[in-house]
Amino acid sequence: MFKNYLKTAWRSIVRNKAFSLINITGLSIGIAASMLLFIVVQYELSYDTFQPDYDRIHRVVTQDKFDKDITYNSGIPVAALEALRAEFPNIQFGALRSIYGSQVTVPSAGNETGNKFIQETGIFFLEPQLFNVFQYNWLAGGPTSLNDPNNVVLDEKTAGKYFGSWQQAMGKTITLDNAIPLKVNGILKNVPANSDLPLEVLISYKTLKQHGPSYNHNENWNSTSSNYNIFALLPPQAKTASINNALLRFSNKQYESRGRNSIKTHFLQPLGMVHFDRRFESFGDHVTSKTTLVTLSLIGLFIILMACVNFINLSTALSVNRSREVGIRKVLGSNRGQLFTQIMSETAVIVGISVIVALGIGYLSLPYIKHIASIQEPLSLFTPKILGMIAGIGIGVTLLAGLYPSFVMSKFNPINALKNKMVSASVRGVSLRRSLVIMQFTISQVLIIATAVAVSQMNYISKADLGFNKESVLVLSGNGDSTFRSKQTAFKQQLMQAPGVQSVSFTSDVPSSGNVWATNFAYNNQPDEKFQVTLKFADVDYIKTFGLQLLAGRNLTESDTTKEAILNETLLKKLGIKNANDVIGKTIRLGQGQSYPIVGVLKDFKTNSLREEIKPLMISTRRSFYSLTAIKLRTHQLAQTQAAVQKIWDRFYPEYAYTASYFDEDIAEFYQQEEQLSLLYKIFAGLAIFISCLGLYGLVSFMAVQKTKEVGIRKVLGASVSSLLQLFSKEFTVLIIISFFIAGPVAWYLMHSWLKNFVYRAPLSGWFFISAIVGSILIAWITVGYKAIRAALANPVKALRSE
């Protein structure tokens, strides 16, 4: 019996080739799109879930309340570690300190200075106790490999990069930042890419104790760095809420006696939220918003729904043509259940073919989607989880797309069916088909508007006045040690003689970055303020190199003894000072340290990404913090100038690797996730429109067949092609207008909420909404018009004769 169902289903598909092709194309694209989006979402949700105690691992984080301001920090004071262990003896704690952009030198027989590698990320000073919290696989050594100072553990990939293979790395010596010799004492199996702890170079924590000043490692209670993190493994059955209450009491006890000008508290952040909580920093490549994942999931769901809508619409419409077949089957004894099974089997065959085609589309598209989503981990369509998802989609689509058409056709009256009295209007579902078309275009228009808003915001970001010059600024990274600093004056002189170099500045940080170094301060001998000031240290050419604007006072004076300060407008506003000249000659004291005379005020510039407000800022000189070299280049012959800069660097600093980036490219990385989302919107909005057009084309093709006699009579009576085109397009135009009144408010709410992520944002223009409805109508007219014009130009004599 089942074999007979399949044969009959195949004959039906072959008999209605055009409509079957439309259904298979729409379903294939819908299934492939939802499958690819599911893979991306599932990958993002899988971060660190490979840890056996994933649900019990938390990070101890910090919240600071300054009057009305609340700030969050993924770090915790170094001094708190032992206090936590004493206060919570049943919880296992482990600490690590990340460093960025450090140089690792590996001895080489053919190179006197050795092979130099810059580790931008993945390098940590790490307590062996951390391996009581996290579980990793070892190829050599174990957690005790980090018990002693000057020991290092490498992961398999890094060991291979440094020494050719991990086996050759054991026992060898590498040098960190040209200063610290480290013995390779263990090899860690590569940590999966879906981890927010990219452990590559792990240095014993005792080494940090010996070289703390070189890495700004401050062990007092007043210093909190996002680079220093503490993770905790809770006992089984422990209640997070009760531990957070205990941490609140712990925080009050520790900080009240220290006279803090803010309310500092610590609490637990679940490991599962490290990848998603944008309030805190992550050691991984990025923090992903869960809203983004929900958005991608909904897009995938909507696209598969649109494909199912096409199937339902075409199947119910085609049921008119199959009425005689259904009538004959009923007369010959087929019951309603058998007819239902027959029609569902046809749906299953079409869905099965669509799934196979979708797998091919997915296989070819997966590398491209991985690139867009910045996924490094190898992904496959043929894992049990993905195959289970595909099977689930196949069954779900079969039921969703097949149930209603099967129900409609199995209920046909056999007498009317045999007399061929079933007409389109008499088949239940005309109203449903219209509702489904409205749903399709509602989804399409929401995606069109979302795409327009996202593109507009990205254009706004790229063209926004940031308050500084970002173009043609080359930034070189160094570690700022005494050897590096001793040559800076001569290095700068040589750079200024190179053709194409306009100015050079040494600094701790560029004007806008993700690095935030903030501290308590007091203005003009007054009590400490109830907010913090962000610090940047730079030489006297910083203002010139980055095109900053002085509003009052003068530039800094380079001096090893006298320290001066320049403030920004935002700091003055928060202090309640309206006239910039009023602060000149006053002082600012950082923490409990020295006071700086204020010599100038800068016009505000964006200190962070456009998602955040401008920070209160102070700039001063301090040579010991100059780890970056910013070089303003003339716009012509950039490549030749950069090559000349590298030659000068290699001559002055042969022991340091040359690492350079353009400032504007660094800023663009702030918005990588938004760019990815914008591109995904474009792709899937296009797919949604395409699927909608497929459905429209199919329905219009069916209408053309059903209205053959009507069109012929109208033409004989003198109807023009334009009036016949209106006959076909009028209904769909009305449905699109209705869909707009649903899509408009939904899109406005969603994109208004998304734009709230940016302090500085493009306006939500009405033109986005106008373009959505106009674009939808034009696309529909083009789709409908092609088939309608062909029907209108057909010979009416043949149409009437056929009737």
Long-range contacts (C-beta under 8 A, 24 or more apart in sequence): 2-345, 5-341, 5-342, 5-345, 6-345, 6-349, 8-342, 8-345, 8-346, 9-342, 9-345, 9-346, 9-348, 9-349, 10-349, 12-322, 12-346, 13-346, 13-349, 13-350, 16-318, 18-698, 18-701, 19-314, 19-318, 19-698, 19-701, 19-702, 20-350, 22-310, 22-314, 22-694, 22-695, 22-697, 22-698, 23-310, 23-311, 23-314, 23-315, 23-350, 23-354, 23-698, 24-350, 24-353, 24-354, 24-357, 25-694, 26-306, 26-307, 26-310, 26-311, 26-691, 26-694, 26-695, 27-307, 27-308, 27-310, 27-311, 27-350, 27-351, 27-354, 27-358, 27-397, 27-401, 28-354, 28-355, 28-357, 28-358, 28-361, 29-303, 29-307, 29-358, 29-361, 29-687, 29-690, 29-691, 30-303, 30-304, 30-306, 30-307, 30-308, 30-397, 30-691, 31-304, 31-307, 31-354, 31-355, 31-358, 31-390, 31-393, 31-394, 31-397, 32-357, 32-358, 32-359, 32-361, 32-362, 32-365, 33-299, 33-300, 33-303, 33-304, 33-684, 33-687, 34-300, 34-301, 34-303, 34-304, 34-393, 35-300, 35-358, 35-362, 35-381, 35-386, 35-389, 35-390, 35-393, 36-300, 36-362, 36-365, 36-366, 36-369, 37-296, 37-297, 37-299, 37-300, 37-684, 38-297, 38-300, 38-386, 38-389, 39-366, 39-369, 39-379, 39-381, 39-386, 40-296, 40-369, 40-373, 40-375, 41-293, 41-296, 41-297, 41-300, 42-385, 42-386, 42-389, 43-194, 43-373, 43-375, 43-377, 43-379, 44-275, 44-288, 44-293, 45-293, 46-194, 47-194, 47-195, 47-196, 47-272, 47-274, 47-275, 47-284, 48-194, 48-195, 48-196, 48-197, 48-271, 48-272, 48-274, 48-275, 49-194, 49-272, 50-192, 50-194, 50-195, 51-134, 51-135, 51-271, 52-135, 53-133, 53-135, 53-233, 54-271, 54-272, 55-270, 55-272, 56-233, 56-234, 56-235, 56-236, 56-238, 57-133, 57-134, 57-231, 57-232, 57-233, 57-234, 57-270, 57-271, 58-231, 58-232, 58-234, 58-240, 58-268, 58-269, 58-270, 58-271, 59-229, 59-230, 59-231, 59-232, 59-268, 59-269, 59-271, 59-274, 59-280, 60-84, 60-93, 60-229, 60-230, 60-231, 60-232, 60-247, 60-266, 60-267, 60-268, 60-269, 61-266, 61-267, 61-268, 61-269, 61-280, 62-224, 62-264, 62-265, 62-266, 63-264, 63-265, 63-266, 63-267, 64-224, 64-262, 64-263, 64-264, 64-532, 65-262, 65-263, 65-264, 65-265, 66-261, 66-262, 66-530, 66-531, 66-532, 67-530, 67-531, 69-530, 69-531, 71-518, 71-532, 72-279, 72-280, 73-224, 73-225, 73-226, 73-280, 74-226, 74-229, 74-269, 74-280, 74-281, 74-282, 75-224, 75-225, 75-226, 75-227, 75-228, 75-229, 76-224, 76-228, 76-229, 76-230, 76-266, 77-220, 77-221, 77-222, 77-223, 77-224, 78-217, 78-218, 78-219, 78-220, 78-223, 78-228, 79-219, 79-220, 79-221, 80-221, 80-230, 80-254, 80-266, 81-230, 83-250, 83-254, 84-230, 84-232, 84-250, 87-246, 87-250, 88-232, 88-243, 88-246, 90-235, 91-232, 91-233, 91-234, 91-235, 91-238, 91-243, 92-129, 92-132, 92-133, 92-232, 92-233, 93-129, 93-133, 93-230, 93-231, 93-232, 94-126, 94-127, 94-129, 94-130, 94-131, 94-132, 94-133, 94-134, 94-230, 94-231, 94-233, 95-126, 95-127, 95-129, 95-130, 95-205, 95-228, 95-229, 95-230, 95-231, 96-124, 96-125, 96-126, 96-127, 96-130, 96-197, 96-205, 96-228, 96-229, 96-231, 97-124, 97-125, 97-126, 97-205, 97-208, 97-215, 97-217, 97-227, 97-228, 97-229, 98-123, 98-124, 98-227, 98-229, 98-283, 99-123, 99-124, 99-125, 99-215, 99-227, 100-227, 101-477, 101-479, 101-627, 101-659, 102-176, 102-177, 102-479, 103-176, 103-177, 103-178, 103-479, 103-656, 103-657, 104-162, 104-174, 104-175, 104-176, 104-201, 105-174, 105-175, 105-178, 105-655, 106-162, 106-163, 106-172, 106-174, 107-172, 107-173, 107-174, 113-654, 113-655, 114-175, 115-162, 116-655, 116-656, 116-657, 117-161, 117-162, 117-657, 118-477, 118-657, 118-659, 119-200, 119-201, 121-198, 121-200, 121-283, 121-285, 122-158, 122-198, 122-199, 122-200, 122-201, 123-200, 123-201, 123-203, 124-199, 124-201, 124-202, 124-203, 124-283, 125-203, 125-204, 125-205, 125-207, 125-208, 125-215, 126-199, 126-202, 126-203, 126-204, 126-205, 127-205, 128-204, 128-205, 130-231, 132-233, 133-231, 133-232, 133-233, 134-197, 134-231, 136-188, 136-189, 136-191, 136-199, 137-188, 137-189, 138-186, 138-187, 138-188, 138-189, 139-166, 139-187, 139-188, 139-189, 140-166, 140-170, 140-186, 140-187, 141-170, 141-185, 141-186, 141-187, 142-186, 145-185, 145-186, 146-185, 146-186, 146-202, 146-203, 146-204, 146-205, 147-204, 147-206, 148-185, 148-204, 148-206, 149-204, 149-206, 149-207, 149-209, 149-210, 150-180, 150-181, 150-182, 150-183, 150-204, 150-207, 151-182, 151-183, 151-185, 151-186, 151-203, 151-204, 151-207, 152-182, 152-183, 152-184, 152-185, 152-201, 152-202, 152-203, 152-204, 153-184, 153-185, 153-186, 153-187, 153-188, 153-201, 153-202, 154-184, 154-186, 154-187, 154-188, 154-200, 154-201, 154-202, 155-187, 155-188, 155-189, 155-190, 155-191, 155-199, 155-200, 155-201, 156-187, 156-188, 156-189, 156-190, 157-190, 157-200, 158-200, 158-201, 159-184, 159-187, 176-203, 177-214, 177-479, 177-481, 178-479, 178-481, 178-483, 178-655, 178-656, 179-211, 179-214, 179-481, 180-207, 180-211, 182-207, 192-377, 193-375, 193-376, 193-377, 194-377, 195-284, 196-274, 196-275, 196-282, 196-283, 196-284, 197-283, 197-284, 198-283, 198-284, 198-285, 214-481, 221-254, 221-255, 221-258, 222-258, 222-520, 222-591, 224-264, 226-280, 226-281, 226-516, 229-283, 231-271, 232-268, 234-268, 240-268, 240-270, 243-268, 244-268, 261-520, 261-527, 261-528, 261-529, 261-530, 262-520, 262-530, 281-514, 285-374, 286-374, 286-672, 286-673, 288-673, 289-673, 289-757, 291-754, 292-673, 292-677, 295-677, 296-680, 299-447, 299-680, 299-684, 302-443, 302-447, 302-688, 303-443, 303-684, 303-687, 303-688, 303-691, 304-393, 304-397, 305-400, 305-439, 305-443, 306-439, 306-440, 306-443, 306-444, 306-688, 306-691, 306-692, 306-695, 307-397, 307-401, 307-691, 308-397, 308-400, 308-401, 309-436, 309-437, 309-439, 309-440, 309-695, 310-440, 310-691, 310-694, 310-695, 310-698, 311-347, 311-350, 311-401, 311-402, 311-405, 312-401, 312-404, 312-405, 312-432, 312-433, 312-436, 313-433, 313-436, 313-437, 313-695, 313-698, 313-699, 314-695, 314-698, 314-699, 314-702, 315-347, 315-401, 315-402, 315-405, 316-404, 316-405, 316-408, 316-427, 316-428, 316-429, 316-432, 316-433, 317-424, 317-427, 317-433, 317-698, 317-699, 317-702, 318-702, 319-405, 319-408, 319-409, 319-412, 319-422, 319-427, 320-422, 320-423, 320-424, 320-427, 320-706, 321-705, 322-409, 323-412, 323-416, 323-417, 323-420, 323-422, 324-417, 324-418, 324-420, 326-409, 326-410, 326-412, 326-414, 326-417, 327-412, 327-414, 327-415, 327-416, 327-417, 327-418, 328-418, 330-412, 330-414, 330-417, 331-414, 331-418, 336-410, 336-411, 337-410, 339-406, 339-409, 339-410, 340-406, 340-407, 340-410, 343-402, 343-405, 343-406, 343-409, 343-410, 344-398, 344-402, 344-403, 344-406, 346-402, 347-398, 347-401, 347-402, 347-405, 347-406, 348-398, 348-402, 351-394, 351-397, 351-398, 351-401, 351-402, 352-394, 354-397, 355-390, 355-393, 355-394, 358-390, 359-390, 372-676, 372-679, 372-680, 373-676, 374-672, 374-676, 404-429, 404-432, 423-706, 424-702, 424-706, 433-699, 434-731, 434-735, 437-695, 437-696, 437-699, 437-732, 437-735, 437-739, 438-735, 438-738, 438-739, 438-742, 439-739, 440-688, 440-691, 440-692, 440-695, 440-739, 441-692, 441-735, 441-736, 441-739, 441-740, 441-743, 441-776, 441-780, 442-739, 442-742, 442-743, 442-746, 443-688, 443-743, 444-685, 444-688, 444-689, 444-692, 444-743, 444-776, 445-739, 445-740, 445-743, 445-744, 445-747, 445-772, 445-773, 445-776, 446-743, 446-746, 446-747, 446-750, 447-681, 447-684, 447-685, 447-688, 447-689, 448-685, 448-689, 448-771, 448-772, 448-775, 448-776, 449-743, 449-744, 449-747, 449-748, 449-751, 449-768, 449-769, 449-772, 450-681, 450-685, 450-747, 450-750, 450-751, 450-754, 451-678, 451-681, 451-682, 451-685, 452-768, 452-771, 452-772, 453-747, 453-751, 453-754, 453-755, 453-762, 453-764, 453-768, 454-674, 454-677, 454-678, 454-681, 454-751, 454-754, 455-678, 455-682, 456-762, 456-765, 456-768, 457-674, 457-678, 457-755, 457-758, 457-761, 457-762, 458-671, 458-674, 458-675, 458-678, 459-762, 460-760, 460-761, 460-762, 461-610, 461-671, 461-674, 462-668, 464-606, 464-610, 464-760, 466-511, 466-512, 466-605, 466-606, 466-667, 467-511, 467-548, 467-549, 467-603, 467-604, 467-605, 467-606, 468-511, 468-512, 468-546, 468-547, 468-548, 468-605, 468-606, 469-545, 469-546, 469-547, 469-632, 470-512, 470-663, 470-664, 470-667, 471-635, 471-663, 471-664, 472-632, 472-633, 472-634, 472-635, 472-638, 472-662, 473-510, 473-545, 473-546, 473-630, 473-631, 473-632, 473-633, 473-662, 473-663, 473-664, 474-630, 474-631, 474-633, 474-642, 474-645, 474-660, 474-661, 474-662, 474-663, 475-510, 475-628, 475-629, 475-630, 475-631, 475-660, 475-661, 475-662, 475-663, 475-666, 476-628, 476-629, 476-630, 476-631, 476-645, 476-649, 476-658, 476-659, 476-660, 477-627, 477-628, 477-659, 477-660, 477-661, 478-627, 478-628, 478-629, 478-653, 478-656, 479-627, 479-656, 480-508, 480-624, 480-625, 480-626, 480-627, 483-655, 484-627, 484-653, 484-656, 485-623, 485-624, 485-626, 487-652, 487-653, 488-623, 488-626, 490-652, 491-629, 491-648, 491-649, 491-652, 491-653, 494-648, 494-651, 494-652, 495-629, 495-631, 495-645, 495-648, 498-641, 498-644, 498-645, 498-648, 499-637, 499-640, 499-641, 499-644, 500-633, 500-634, 500-636, 500-637, 500-638, 500-640, 500-641, 500-644, 501-631, 501-632, 501-633, 501-634, 501-641, 501-645, 502-545, 502-632, 502-633, 502-634, 503-541, 503-544, 503-545, 503-631, 503-632, 504-541, 504-545, 504-629, 504-630, 504-631, 504-632, 505-538, 505-539, 505-541, 505-542, 505-544, 505-545, 505-546, 505-629, 505-630, 506-538, 506-539, 506-623, 506-626, 506-628, 506-629, 506-630, 507-536, 507-537, 507-538, 507-539, 507-542, 507-626, 507-628, 507-630, 508-535, 508-536, 508-537, 508-538, 508-622, 508-625, 508-626, 508-627, 508-628, 509-536, 509-537, 509-538, 509-628, 510-546, 510-628, 510-630, 510-663, 510-666, 511-536, 511-546, 511-548, 511-605, 511-606, 511-607, 512-605, 512-606, 512-607, 512-608, 512-609, 512-667, 513-608, 513-666, 514-608, 514-609, 514-670, 516-608, 516-615, 518-615, 519-590, 519-591, 520-590, 520-591, 521-588, 521-589, 521-590, 521-591, 521-618, 522-588, 522-589, 523-575, 523-586, 523-587, 523-588, 524-586, 524-587, 524-588, 525-587, 525-589, 525-595, 529-574, 529-575, 531-574, 531-616, 532-616, 533-571, 533-588, 533-590, 533-616, 533-617, 533-618, 534-607, 534-615, 534-616, 534-617, 534-618, 535-590, 535-617, 535-618, 535-619, 535-620, 536-617, 536-618, 536-619, 537-619, 537-620, 537-621, 537-622, 537-625, 537-626, 538-619, 538-621, 538-626, 539-621, 539-626, 540-621, 542-619, 542-630, 543-602, 544-632, 545-630, 545-631, 545-632, 546-630, 546-632, 548-602, 548-603, 548-605, 549-602, 549-603, 550-600, 550-601, 550-602, 550-603, 551-580, 551-601, 551-602, 551-603, 552-580, 552-581, 552-583, 552-584, 552-600, 552-601, 553-580, 553-581, 553-584, 553-598, 553-599, 553-600, 553-601, 554-599, 554-600, 555-599, 555-600, 556-599, 556-600, 556-619, 556-620, 556-621, 557-599, 557-621, 558-621, 559-621, 560-623, 563-594, 563-596, 563-620, 563-621, 563-622, 564-596, 564-597, 564-598, 564-599, 564-620, 564-621, 565-596, 565-597, 565-598, 565-599, 565-618, 565-619, 565-620, 566-598, 566-599, 566-600, 566-601, 566-602, 566-618, 566-619, 566-620, 567-598, 567-600, 567-601, 567-602, 567-616, 567-617, 567-618, 567-619, 568-601, 568-602, 568-603, 568-604, 568-605, 568-607, 568-614, 568-616, 568-617, 568-618, 569-601, 569-602, 569-603, 569-604, 570-604, 570-613, 570-614, 570-615, 570-616, 570-617, 571-616, 571-617, 571-618, 572-601, 574-616, 588-618, 590-618, 596-620, 606-760, 609-670, 609-671, 610-670, 610-671, 610-758, 610-759, 610-760, 610-761, 611-757, 611-758, 611-759, 612-759, 613-759, 630-663, 689-776, 689-779, 692-779, 693-779, 693-780, 693-783, 696-732, 696-780, 696-783, 696-784, 697-783, 697-784, 697-786, 697-787, 700-728, 700-783, 700-784, 700-787, 700-788, 701-787, 703-728, 704-728, 704-787, 704-788, 704-790, 704-791, 707-791, 708-791, 708-794, 708-799, 708-802, 708-803, 709-799, 709-800, 709-803, 711-791, 711-792, 711-794, 711-796, 711-799, 712-794, 712-796, 712-797, 712-799, 712-800, 712-803, 713-796, 713-800, 715-792, 715-796, 716-796, 716-800, 721-789, 721-792, 721-793, 724-788, 724-791, 724-792, 725-784, 725-785, 725-788, 725-789, 725-792, 727-788, 728-784, 728-785, 728-787, 728-788, 728-791, 729-780, 729-781, 729-784, 729-785, 729-788, 732-780, 732-784, 733-777, 733-780, 733-781, 736-773, 736-776, 736-777, 736-780, 737-773, 737-777, 739-776, 740-769, 740-772, 740-773, 740-776, 743-772, 744-769, 744-772, 747-772
